[in-house]
Amino acid sequence: MRLRGARGNGRRYTFDYWAWPLPPPGPLSFVCEWPSHGVPQTGHDVDAEEILAASRQARRLWGEEGRFYASGGGNYVILGRSEPESSTKEET
């Protein structure tokens, strides 16, 4: 996982992470500890299907498959093609 951003107000903080590579199906454990601040090892399990389902909704916006890109925010490579799902909803 790669940290993609963080924000907070002194009482509450939110961190955004990019999960890559995608996890395999099944349980996925998030575990952390911060001994210097008295935080013991703690964790939470989630079903990786939630992350995998979200990844199936991703669409390539620019770039060519297989080409490596770099920017100030990180590096990435486009690995495959994904075509938008055709709409089955009829307009009335």
N, C-alpha and C positions, 0 to 999 in steps of 0.2 A: 504494500500500500504506500501511496505517496501523498503527503500533505499538499492539498491544493489551495487552502485558504483557512483563515480563522478570523473570528470576530468576537467581541465581548464587551461588557460594560462594567467590569469590576466584580460583579456578583455571578454572572453566568457567561459561559463561553461556548461557542459552537465551532467545531472544526470540520472541514470538508476534506475527504480523502478520495483518491482515485484508486480503485482496485484493479490491479493488473499484475500478472495475468489473472484471468477469471478463475474462480475456484472451481473444483470439481463438484458435481452434485453431492448432496448430503449435508451433514452438520458442519458448520463453520464456527470456529471459536475465536473470539476477540479477547485477548488477554493483555493486561498491563500491570505494571507496578512502578512505584516511585518511592523507593526506600528513603531517600534523603528528605522527603516531606511526609514520611509516616504512612504512605499509602501501600498496604500490603498487596501481594499479587491477587488480582481479582479478574474474573472473566464472565463472559456471557456467550452462550451458544445460540446461533440462528440457523435457519435453513438456508443453504446457499441458493436455493431456487429463487428466492426473492431478488438476489443480485443478478442471477442468470436471466430471469424474466425481464428485468430492467435493461440488461444488455441487449436483449433481442429487440428492444424498441429503438435502439441507437441507429442513427442514419449518418452516412458519410456526407459531409457538407462541401468539402473541397479536397483536392489532392488526388494523386494517382495511387493505385494499389501497389504495394511493395516499395514505395518510395519513402525514404527517411526524412523527417522534418525536425527542425530544432527551433526553439523560440526561447524567449526569456522565461516563460512559464514552465518549460520542460521539453522533453523530447518524445516523439512518438513515431510509429511507423504504421501505415495502413496495411492490414494483413489480409483482408478479404472484402468481398462485395456483399452488400445487403440491399435487396430491392424492397421498396415500400410495399406493404401488404395492400392488395386491392380491396377497395371498399365493397362490402356486401350489402350495405344499407341503401335501400332505394329512397330516392328523393321523391317527395310528394308535393 
